[in-house]
Amino acid sequence: MPRQYWKESILSLGEIKLQDFLTEAYENMGWHVKNMHRTDPRSENGADLVVSRNSEMILVAIKDKPAKGDIDQLRRLWERRKEASLVYAYSKPSTGPFSVEEKRLSNDIKFLKEKELHDFLIKGESISYLQSIFELHPLVQEYSRAMTIVWEERNVRAPLEFPKEGKLNLYLLKSTLLKKRVGVSVFSTKFDDYANSLISKNPDKFTEILDEVVDNLDIVQRVAGASLYESFVEVASTEPYLFSMLWEIVSQRTYWIDYTSATKQMSKADEVSEFTAKYWVLPGKNAIGEAKSLSENAIGFLSAVDDILKSLAYAFRELDVAIDWLFHSY
């Protein structure tokens, strides 16, 4: 069974992110959104978001994992059914008692959960949610974790002469990296052509397009074979100085300077890995390097997917080129 990255993303959201992503989606659809949870929590009365457009209004309640204690909020929302349309959104499966009440009130309240929530956020072109899905893809994860190896070994003392074994290990890294770089680059170009061929966008097709993109990246991952992260771990076990030398070289290069300056201040590998995925590999708010240059152009779902694929291809290219720099420097 194919791995469902969107489901993992939904389960990891939490209330704050879900509020932000739903706000983004509603606003993209032309609605005005007031976040009562942040601006006036005493006046929520069951609704975290008040969504309005002309004379229409939607009251939206948002929870992470609805439980028995949340039934009171649900009922307060239901009591306002004559004021507006009602939506209750949550990211994790509800408990038994809440489910019973949900079923009883489902004629008056639209519940957004799991696939319905995913489809709504994608149709509403929530770019932040889209990126959270791609953060979980193995191609992004293994790249980000591989960079933590470079970061962890950045202070290892290098030998005076470059050993023969060092060059052999660089070939190992380059071979693994090149397969992934080529695969992502080819599919990135394919998607670019496909997106440009669309005369008009159809939001109802967005989830289908996303599934196709993810399936193709899964194919790239399978065909490429060896894990980039495991290749880096293997090299680090015998020639860790290669990564301190790589760190020294990239620290002096355009784009990489911002990355190394930011990550050298960090103290945990998990922090470096998350930062790499969010701000170096994927384009988005506060992204750096190639990712930053791409994110300035993302407008809507198709544009964002195109930028994400291009940014991923650039990330693999930059690391491949960096290893070439190291190879030819010694």
Sequence and secondary structure as in RCSB ss.txt:
>XXXX:A:sequence
MPRQYWKESILSLGEIKLQDFLTEAYENMGWHVKNMHRTDPRSENGADLVVSRNSEMILVAIKDKPAKGDIDQLR
RLWERRKEASLVYAYSKPSTGPFSVEEKRLSNDIKFLKEKELHDFLIKGESISYLQSIFELHPLVQEYSRAMTIV
WEERNVRAPLEFPKEGKLNLYLLKSTLLKKRVGVSVFSTKFDDYANSLISKNPDKFTEILDEVVDNLDIVQRVAG
ASLYESFVEVASTEPYLFSMLWEIVSQRTYWIDYTSATKQMSKADEVSEFTAKYWVLPGKNAIGEAKSLSENAIG
FLSAVDDILKSLAYAFRELDVAIDWLFHSY
>XXXX:A:secstr
    HHHHHHHH HHHHHHHHHHHHHHHTT EEEEHHHH GGG TT SEEEEETTEEEEEEEESS  GGGHHHHH
HHHTTTTTSEEEEEESS   HHHHHHHHHHTTTEEEEEHHHHHHHHHHTT HHHHHHHHTTSHHHHHHHHHHHHH
HHTTT    SS  HHHHHHHHHHHHHHHHHHHHHHHHHHHHHHHHHT SS  GGGHHHHHHHHHHHHHHHHHHH 
S HHHHHHHHHHH THHHHHHHHHHTTSTTHHHHHHHHTT   HHHHHHHIIIIIIS  TT  HHHHHHHTT  H
HHHHHHHHHHHHHHHHHHHHHHHHHHHHH 
